[in-house]
């Protein structure tokens, strides 16, 4: 156990930007309830404003911004029947500047806004343009800001939880224990699982929280094992990712008596990144959700061919935002909230997705299993979204 603590000391110094960015930047700014009807765009050039974090103090923001822009421009070339003019505005990763340039975009005739990246800026933009009847398709994953004229296109815990819990139920893994960190991301993930169990027949046998530290992980082990043994739990849902507690739990749980065949380990995080995560012994046989591998590979190949380098991991959201606008304009002739949410599924970079009336998104995802240190898809991503999503 001591060697395990030393081996995985480094991950606890890191926080996954893709897990926490949307939540850490959250704010309480409100937007009017009910999405705007939006402008009529049939038969005319659609003016799309894209708000990106160019010019911020963080050098990495320019890389993300460029990749988001490239992906959106690629989407423009792949949808027929619409004429779109894209104008990019720099936010410098500032909420106040984002709100200011959003107003400039509206004054210049923007029909819809794509971005900004972070949730505080997205909420500020939503307020700034609400009276102008303009919808905002933000790149955030923070569902706290969704609603009114603001949509969030980032991947959410709710999507992943719904997919893995639904699949677990179909396989008879209907008694689940949630193991989560006592921090913002961990609590949000736990709540997503709690929402996902409704109408699935799955019972939550318990919830074990741990302090986000190595000692916190070790201290949680007796409680986890006791809960599993006393409640006939047949699935353990881990909310942690590879930059946090996942490596340590995957080693220490089996060492403390967890039988991963009797109690299936299920992840809310991507276990295939970084690839070394797949080598963790405690994850062998475990399940996790991921975007449609075929769609994702196709997007990455087209992006690389068009731009000469691979896309940033967030680039797909820029593609999806433009795809939603273009497909909606082509089919509905306007860009109101009701129009953006009317589709049974847009053709996104990582598979089919749609926007929901509450401002969140719904995505088709595959279920993968770790087998011999490799990812094996055991339940493909749906090609369309049904009335309940999958």
Secondary structure, DSSP 8 states (H G I E B T S, - for coil): -HHHHHHTTGGGG---HHHHHHHHT-------SS-----B-TTS-EEEEEEE-TT-S-HHHHHHHHHHHHHHHHHHHH--S--EEEEEEE-TT-HHHHHHHHHHHHHTT-SEEEE-SSHHHHHHHHHHHGGGT--EEES---GGG-BTTEEE-S--HHHHHHHHHHHHHHTT--EEEEEEESSHHHHHHHHHHHHHTTTTT-EEEEEEEE-SSHHHHHHHHHHHHHHHHHHT--EEEE---TTTTHHHHHHHHHHTT--TTTSEEEESS-SSSSGGGGG-GGGTT-EEEEE-HHHHHHHHHHHHHHHSS---TTHHHHHHHHHHHHHHHHHHSB--HHHHT--S-EEETTEEEEE-TTS-EEE-EEEEEEETTEEEEEE---SS--TT--
